[in-house]
Amino acid sequence: MLGEGPVWIAREQALYWLDIAGRTVHRYDPATGEATRWPAPFRITSIAPRAEGGFVGGSERGLVLIDASLGRFDVLVDPEPHLPGNRFNDGAVDPAGRFWAGTMDDAEEQATGALYRLDADLGWSRHDEGYRVTNGPAFSPDGRILYHTDSAARRIYRFALGGDGGLSDKRILAHFGQADGHPDGMAVDREGCLWVAFWDGWCVRRLSPEGEQIGLLPLPVQRPTSCAFGGADLELLFVTSATIGLDEAARSAQPLAGGLFLAQPGVAGVPVTAFAG
């Protein structure tokens, strides 16, 4: 229904991703073709590997820790108890091992979303606000730039990321029109370029570090949601998609909607850093 949050787990040589609306965690092993799925007790919206095993992630109930066998989903903290209409959405770990995740209005109407950082000691902090639908984040290969998106506003932002985890120098990296669709989840390649899935855009776009479109990967589905590099050499690009919100005619016209796609983009990705906590 709502494929999201793909992440390549190098220690397993496998891809994990989520069906947020279906409350399901998925795993795919490209070497064997084996696909596995686990039910979740509530909506998990992002996951990232932990250095000690298992996962950290975001959810409709706050930041969560998930054990390696996916048998436990423990809520760590809800930083927004005063905003019951909000939930976490996308999240990722920066090169220093800190987990970043954004919140959003679940009804996608109010700009009540914010960007949070979770440190190795499991302490959290709030770093930006005013988002309607948060997506990303992603990081430059050298760890000095954080990219974050407000999908509803069709904007991708660029921040300077300090060694202490602080953000500064917020700028609009790219702003898109209605015909482009909405920038959604994204990944960075080794050349420092962004690969961005476009909800209602039928594609993944490659953007330069300056925000210029320099590549386009068309897809047979209307709602690509996110992407992640994987494979032994990180030369594969996995793309998730969604069926949620599509009427019967639209689903009939795109029978692959909601599927997981695999492309060879001709450039390699950046290894995923495990959360240090």
Secondary structure, 3 states (H helix, E strand, C coil): CEEEEEEEECCCCEEEEEECCCCEEEEEECCCCEEEEEECCCCEEEEEEECCCCEEEEECCEEEEECCCCCCEEEEECCCCCCCCEEEEEEEECCCCCEEEEEEECCCCCCCEEEEEECCCCCEEEEEEEECCEEEEEECCCCCEEEEEECCCCEEEEEEECCCCCEEEEEEEEECCHHHCEEEEEEEECCCCEEEEEECCCEEEEECCCCCEEEEEECCCCCEEEEEEECCCCCEEEEEEECCCCCHHHHHHCCCCCCCEEECCCCCECCCCCECC
